[in-house]
Amino acid sequence: MIRKATVLILLGAFGLTGTVWAGTYSGGTGEPSSPFKIETPNDLNDIGNHVEDYNKCFVMVNDINLADYTGTQFNIIGDRDNPFTGVFDGNDCNVVNLTITGGSSTGLFGRIAENGQVKNLGVIDVNIAGSGWDIGGICGKSNSGTISNSYVTGTVTGSGSDFDVGGLCGDNAGGTITNCYTMCSVSSGDDSYSVGGICGDNRGTISNCHAIGPVTCFGVGVGGLCGNNGWIDDHNGTITNCYATGSVTDYDQSAGGLCGLNSGNIINSYATGSVTGILYLGGLCGHNEGTIIDCNASGSVSGYQELGGFCGSNDGNLSNCYATGSVSGDDYSSYSSYIGGLCGSNGYEYDIGGTIHHCYATGSVAGGNDCSYLGGLCGYNTGPISHCYAAGSVSAGSNSIKLGGLCGTNPTHCTVSKSYATGSVTAGDGSWSLGGLCGFNDALLDNCYATGPVSGGIDSDFLGGLCGNNGSWISNCYATGSVEGGDSSKWIGGLCGLGFAGENCYFLDPNDGGGPDNSYGSPLTDKKMKQQSSFVGWDFVEVWDIGENQTYPFLRVYPAGDLNHDGRVDFFDLAMLAEHWLEGK
């Protein structure tokens, strides 16, 4: 193809024009001070013909409509062997109607490598259908490059058995994506891996970005924003100040409203879309092995196993996070398990799980018949939980086991401390191990309480206001909810149904609405429950507080005297006290 500058030079030689452009395309030299000007569809398509220009600078000077380039007609800019390393400035212009049918490294740019930049660009009404690896609206693969202040709308599709499919970028392998968004429908077929609204796979940094649009896949690692964040061995992906609002549907495993699989860091981000599928599903993250801080999820979650309002399964760290969406187990084979308002499972079996700290869940948790391990916060827990609470109801059908207002099952190796549950716990006939806090507990419970009612149907056993079945030590805990079982039910108590061992634990007297007295724990009348002196050995300075003669004991969020709520009592609190004193407060 003869480029525009060449044509003009030839015309000038014959005296047919008085203008000879110094560069190519629609002007410019490709240097930072004089970037190549991209004005026409042909200009944009021509970049892909010139590998020698991939390290140059470009600027769009007009919106460009690529409607005449369909299928494989558009020349993708850069590939795995010859990546783009220059600067492409969209200059707040738009590329419209980009349609590509291709294989791997498919997008407006096939690959952006180190030092490569794409910025200030809108890509509108894309229709990209790739197959293989690295499929995205702007870029198939970004390796140490940067995409900023850009957006994509339209459809991005993988054919099946694809890796790394994203609305903006297929694979962000060490690069940076910032101040970008997508309004795309993103999908891929069977046996796909890492599919997301912004990015399929991220091992770099994504910040101040959001995705609006559904993500659908029959694969592993599917998320509203990012399919897979971080490589499991080196935990090197980071997502900060981002959100996703689209629904996520995955009929394989590991799907989340924001991220399908996380082994990196997710900070100050949220998701609102519903999540539907089978296994390892979470309102924010399907499976977590990294660190998630200051995040929340509000979408509903439904599937079969390992379901959580926030995280389907957790082997990492969750801190200052919460979920408000409902979680429900579908009746696949009439059986579902590991379901929690925040986290379906924290660890697995007797392995030591992740850490859950300063988190809460308020959505309802529900399963059908023959369910197991359901909790208002965590269905199955093998890691430390502290300063957490759950407020949603927990319910299941007949022949269901190990349901708790906070944790369904809390086995050995873990501690639940300074936490509580307020939701009801209900199951049908033939159910067992139901508790206001824990259905089954075999670890330390310390400074906790439960206030919700517990009820089972006919022939239901091990029902307790705090624990249904307890095999470990409980200290400084109480329960106030009613506890009831149907005909032929046994081992029912206001504190524990069976196996209490501990000290300084109390439950509301059955005459005042609490569960029955079966000699586990000490019953207190409603009046006594509202008096500090009734709770022997409890710390009412740093741990507990009470409205004398007005409220039951409640956990302090901050230490006494911590007026500025920074977790410490120091000179700054004294200064605040002095200021308030001088103001007469």
Secondary structure, 3 states (H helix, E strand, C coil): CCCHHHHHHHHHHCCCCCCCCCCCCCCCCCECCECEEECCHHHHHHHCCCHHHCCCEEEECCCEECCCCCCCCCCCECCCCCCECCEEEEEEEEEECCEEECCCCECCEEEECCCCEEEEEEEEEEEEEECCEEEECCEEEECCCEEECCEEEEEEEECCCCEEEECCEEEECCCEEECCEEEEEEEEEEEEEEEECCEEEECCEEECCEECCCEEEEEEEEECCEEEECCCCCCCCEEECCEECCCEEEEEEEEECCEEEECCEEECCEECCCEEEEEEEECCEEEECCEEECCEECCCEEECEEEECCEEEECCEEECCEECCCEEECCHHHCCEEEECCEEEECCCCCCCCEEECCEECCCEECCCCCEEEECCEEEECCCEECCEECCCEECCCCCEEEECCEEEECCCCEEECCEECCCEECCCCCEEEECCEEEECCEEECCEECCCEECCCCCEEEECCEEEECCEEECCEECCCEECCCCCEEEECCEEECCEEECCEEECHHHCCCCCCCCCEEECHHHHCCHHHCCCCCCCCCEECCCCCCCCEECCCCCCCCCCCCCCCHHHHHHHHHHHHCCC
